[in-house]
Amino acid sequence: MDFRVVGLESPFFQSLRSMMDMSDEGAGETTHNAPTQTYVRDAKAMAATAADVKEYPNSYVFLIDMPGLKSGDIKVQVEDDNVLLISGERKREEEKEEVKFLRMERRVGKFMRKFVLPENANTDAVSAVCQDGVLSVTVQKLPPPEPKKPRTIEVKIA
């Protein structure tokens, strides 16, 4: 079938097709519009990491499910003074010689989420706690600026 007739030879569909055909060793034929493997991997990691965000009067709270992860497997960072980056990796347990997996359904691999923080977020006051498999990252809010008071200027007589 001639894909040009249907309109499937556009750069969008070429990129989509090359994304679907990518292997871990490398993509065969690349186009100038094709996303890199790193971009595809990061996009998958971000799509697979669900989060809830709550706003309180004094803070923002980000909640992410992290069942079975240790604190060393999770990284919380602030980039560019306004981007909260939560990332990590869930590793598969090592197989023992006498044990054989019959089914493997739990997700493994890297995960990542980025959040652009509002202007009133205090990036110096960020805390993270993982309890019962739920990561809770709290970002305190900056106090509201005090309203400017009128200033009296002394008039000098020359």
Steps between C-alpha positions, in 0.01 A plus 500: 500500500627845413506695829541833319144477372359465851725778634711271716831616353495825697792569738266433796420147387864433405605597853224292652595200287870531590407532871301178484786318323777611742693231676734536797806448281416787267258615239578395148397779269468839669322810382573855600166523683530173693524526879807357665490177696571697819197721436277197436627325814446813714153556353403142587638542853303821551179351362526200731543709818167627626490781757251694709570864582331678790511866596476599863501855640874476582631231264470280194505121544588251224390139558642212293458126557837330554422149625799292599765769442773596745611858558816435298289416194320840501652838417329838560670806349426865422632614161521855362352639825142412396487138375439212740647175363403168657679199352635159579515140398315187598731202455407139456616274780784266419399149403626212705593173335227295665224761443322548169253781424165373373361849443663846502244783497645764731651798323875546503716770353551871535231749590499877498266797542570870461283773643539872433454665837300821543677828573403491867670160560789508745749265334727525806230335716434167326454179698429144388365204698418152372255318725294189425609508135391861437758773439386835638703804388409824676602838358436790734353824366677832533318749724302753299687826446406779736299774336705808428427788731491854367831673544521864596772700336629804679486819296803720544475872451796652321 
